[in-house]
Amino acid sequence: VRRAESADGRVYTLTDTVGFVRHLPHELIDAFRSTLEEVSSADLILHVVDGSHEDPMGQITAVRQVIRDIGGEKIPEIIAINKAEIADPETIREIMRAEPDAYPISVHTGLGIEKLIAAIEGSLPRPKVEVRVLLPYDQGHLVNRIHEEGEIISEEYEGEGTALHALVDEGLYAALKRYSVSTT
């Protein structure tokens, strides 16, 4: 698990799950069930495929079957075609024709990493609830949550506390609404 921050300041978490192979035995799927179940609650799947493998399309199909088995088939997906520097160029083109959200990359050389990061950041969900709150200084944990989970539009320090105008999700809004202030 690793935290990252988008160029526009949104904080997100990356979780690496177990790798997959075609015909993964059900005993292994059961053993890794808790790790795999994290995928079913993800906002985005970054599916890394070995572009130099003899059958990367088969690998993609196998992974998607497991994702379907755990209820994650509706989660948006970006495919990172790794090892692009040694993969057959025709294989890369084939994957990109079949998968509109596929990006050839090389972890080894850095090829395509910036485009992949931009695609990930463009696919991250954005908070939808606009709030204006005045948080007393003893509610610093809520200020931290807004910084970590929301998008700050403005922030000012006043005598009574921290005044924030932000976009947050519904869950965070529920914790903040008692501190809402009118905009008049």
N, C-alpha and C positions, 0 to 999 in steps of 0.2 A: 504494500500500500504506500503510495507516494502522493503528496499534495503538490499541486502545480497552480500557477496563476496565469490567466490569459492576459493578452496584451492590454485589454481594457479593464483589468483588475479583478475579474471574477476568479474566485478560488474554486478549484475542482479537485477531485480525488481520482487517482488512477489505481486500479487494482489489477494485478497480474494473476491470471488463473492458470490452472494446469494446462499444459499443451495437449493437443488432441492428435490422435492417429485414426485412420480409417479402421472400422471394425473394432473400436475400443470395447473391450469386454465389459459386460454390465457390472461385474464385480468391481472393476476400477471406477466406473461411473458412480456406483454406490459409495465407494470409499472416498471419492472426491465430491460427493453431493453437496456438502456445505459450501465448498469453494465454488462449485458450479452454480449454486443457488444465488450467489452474489450477482451473477450475470443477469438473472431474471428480474432484478430490481435496478439494473443500470439504466441511465439515461441515454447512453450511447455505447455501442460495442466497437472497439478498435480491434479488428480481426487481422492479425499478422500472419501472412502466409509466406512460406519459403519459395520465392520465385525461381530458384534453381532446382527445386524438387522435380522429379520426373513427371509428376501429375499434380500440379498445384490446384487445378480445377477440381480434381477428386478430393483434395484436402479441404477445399472450401465447402464442397457438398457435405463431407463427413462432419465438419464442425457445425454447419447449419442444422444437420439432423439432431445433433446433441442439444443445440440451442433450442430447437423445437421441442425436444423431449422434456426440457425443464421449463417450458412456457415463455421463452424469450424471443419468439419469432417476430414480434411486432416492434422490437426495439430497433431504432435506427442503427445502421452499420456502416463503418468506413473500413475499407480493406487496404492494408499497407502491404505492398508486395516487396518484401525484404530481399536482400542479395541481388538487387537489380543490376549491380555492376558485373555479376557473373552469370546472370540468367540469360537464356536464349531470348533475344529481342522479340521474336515472333510470339513466344509464350507470353511475354509482358503485354504485347499488343492484343493478344487473344483475351487475356484477363480483363484488360481495360475496355475492350468492346463489350464483353459480357457484363461487366460490373462498372456502372457509371461513377460510383464513389470509390474507385480504386486509385491508389497513388504508388508509383514505383519509388522505392527508397533504398538507401544503403546505410545501415547503421555503421558500417565500416568506414565509408568515405564521406558520409553526411549528405549524399545525393538525395534531394527531394524532401528532406526533413522539414524545411521551412514551409513548404506547401502543405505537407501533412498536418503540421501544427495549426496552420491557418484553417484547414478544413475541419479539424477537431474543434477549434474555438468557434468556428461559424456554426457548428452543429450543437453546441452546448445549449441547454435550455436557458431561457432568460426569465428572471422573476417577472410576475405580471401585476402585482398589487402595488399601487403607489401609496406611500405613507408619508405623513409629516408628523413627527413625534418629538416630544421633549422628554428626554430620559434623565431622571435624577442621577447625580454622579454615583450613587451607590448601585446603579444598574449598569455598571460597566460591562458586565457579561453580555447584556443585550446589544450594546454598542459593538462589541466584538463580533457577535453573531451577524449583525447587519454588514459589517465589513467582510466577513468570511462568506456569507451566504447570499448577500444582496448586492445591489448596485447603488452606490452613493451618488446622489445628484448634488446635494450640498450638505455641509456640516459646519455648525457654528457652536462655540462654547459661550453659554450665557450664565448668569448668576445662579439660576435654578438647576442647570444641567446642560446636557448636550442636545442641541436642536438638530434633527436630521430630516432630510427629505431624501427618500430612497425608494427603490423598487425591491420588493421582497416576494417570497412565495407565500402561499396561504397559511402554511404552518407557522412561519415566523410572524406573519401578520397577527395571528391569534395571540401570540405572546406580547405583541406590541400595542394592540388596539386600545388598551386602557390608558396609554400614554399619548394618544392622538391629540393633536391640536388643530383648531380650525385654521383655515387659510385666509380668513378675512382680516 
